[in-house]
Amino acid sequence: MSIRYVRSMRRTGAAALLIGTLALSVAACGGDDKGDAGNKAPSSSSAAPEAGDKKPAGQGPTDTDSDKILATVKGAMGIDMVIHTAQRDQGGFLTLTGELKNTSGSRVVTPVEWSGKEEAVVATGPSLAAMTLVDSQAKKRYYVLRDTNDRPLTTTNYDSGIDAGASLPFFAQFPAPAPTTSEVSVQFPGFSSATIEISG
């Protein structure tokens, strides 16, 4: 799944999606950055693509600004999570782009925890659905959006491992926090929390 597919979905159902997902997807986190990233994620009201519309396995975003770095977080097994952009748009979405870089000297198997714990989402294949955003000011947690077929709006169907020195580009789309929120914390299994600034 790519950012191009997500943009197409915005044109057809942005208004309905914003109302539905903001009501259903935002859970109170009590101001604590710790939480279960595998909790139930929101469901999008937009139509799901046909199977033939899927990107090849492991293909991430097509327009990531790799020259810009908001945060770099070192994780387990020699994988670094590099976050390049966190863009809020007028449709009420926040899109994160970045890459997962293998800085170790050997191939690393991608953890199953990255897909989250929700069975319906896990059944759609490997994804980064376990990624969440925390707005500590508003005490809210945001989950990766998904379509009506439970496919998360994030990089999916990537390879089972990342070769030494290679990277897995990614994107993940969330409901946008309130306009007054200028930064959020990114949480993802195997990595420390990273606070990033929102653009837009």
N, C-alpha and C positions, 0 to 999 in steps of 0.2 A: 504494500500500500504506500502511495507517495503523496507528497504535498499537493501535486496536481489534482489527484482524485479528491482530496479534501476541499480544495478551492471550488471544484465543480459542485460539491455538495452544499457549499455555502450559498451559491447562487439560487439553489432550489429550495432550501429549507432553513436558512439562517434564523429567521424570525421565530419560527416554531421551535427550533432546536434550542435557542437561547432561553425561551420561557420554560421549556420542559426540563432542560438539564440543570439550570440554576436552581430549580425547585427540588430536583431529585438527587443531584450529585454532590452537593456541598454539605459536608458533615462537620459538626463542631469538633475541634480537636483540643479544646480546653487550654489553648496556649502552649501546649506541649508539643515539641517537634517530634516526639516519639510516637509511633502509632503503627498499626497493622496495615501495610501497603496493600495487602491482599483483600481488603474489604470490598464489598460490592461496588462496582463502578457504574456510572450512569449509562443510560441507553439513548442513542440518538433517534430522532424521529425521521431522519432522512432515509431514503431508499438505499438499500445495499447494492453494490455493483455486481455484475455478473462475474462468474469465476474467471472468465477470460480477461477481465479488466485488471487482474492482479499483476503487480510487478514481479519480476523474477525474484527468487529467494535471495534474501540478504541485501536487496537494493534499498537504499535509504533515500533521504531527501535529495532533490535535484538542484537546489539553489542555496545550499548552506554557505554562509559567510565564514569560511574557515580562517580568515585573517583576524577575526574578532574573537576574543576569548573572555567570557564572563567569569568562568570558574574552571579550575582543574582539580578533580578529587581523585586521589589514589585509592584504589580498592583492592580487594583480595585477588590473589593469583597474578599480580602484575598488570591488572587492567586499570587504566586511567579513564575516568569519565570527564571529557572536555565539553563544556557547554558554550556554544557560540552565540546564540541569540535567544531572546525571550520576547517575542513580539505580540503585543496586544493589537487587535484590529477592531474596526467599527462594527463588525458582525457579532461581537461579544465573545470572541475566542482568544485564547493565548496559545501561541505555537512555540514550542521549544525545539531548537535544533542543536546538534552536537555530534560527537563521535565517541566511541568506546575504543581506546587504543591499547593494543597488546604491547606493553613495554618489556615483557619477559623474553627469555631466550627460546621459548618453545610454544607450540600451539596450545591454546587454552580452550577448553570446552565451555560453551556458554551455559550458565546455570539455569536450571528450570525455574528457579525462583523469580527470574526476570519477568515471566509471564503472569505472575500473580497467583492467587489461590482460587479465584472464582471459576468453577467448573465450566460454565458456558463459554467463557472467554478462552480458557486454556484449551478447550476442544477445537478452537479455530486454528491452532498452531502456535509456534513460537512467536512471542511478541515482547514489548516492553511495557505491558499493561500494569505492572507493579509500581511504576513510577508515579509519585504523587507530588503535589505542591502544597505547601502550608503557608497560609497568611496568618502570621502570629498576631498581627495587629487586630484583625477581625475575628481571630480564633476560629478559622475555617480551614478545612482540608479539601483539596480538589483532586479528583480522579480523572484518568484518561477517558475521554469520550469514546463512545462506541456506536456502531450503526445498529440497525434493527435486526441484523443477523448475528449480533454479539461480537462482531469484528472490531477490535479496538482501533481508534484513530491514532496509530503509532506505527513505527517500523515493525513489519511482521515477516514471518517465513524466511528469516535469515539462516545462514549456515549454522551447523551445530558446533562450530568452533571458530576461533579467530587465530590466524597464523601469527607467528612471531613477527613483530614489527608492523603488522597490518592493523587496519582500523575498520570498525563497523559504523558508518554514518547513521544517524538516527534523527527522527522527529517525533514529537508527541504533542497532541492537541488537547487542551483543557478548556473548561469554562473560564472566562477572564474574570479575575478579581475586580472589585470595585475600582473606579477610576482613581480614587484617592490612595490606593495601594501601589506603592512604587517598587516594592521588592517582595520576593517570596523565597522560601527555602525549598530546595529540591531534595526529595528523599527517594532512594532506590536501593534495593537489597544488595548488600555487600559493600556499600559506600557510606561514608560519613555525610551528614547533611551539609548542603552548600547553599549559601544565601546569594541570590543573584538579583540584579536590577532589571526591571521590566521596561521595555521600550514601547512607545505608542500610547 
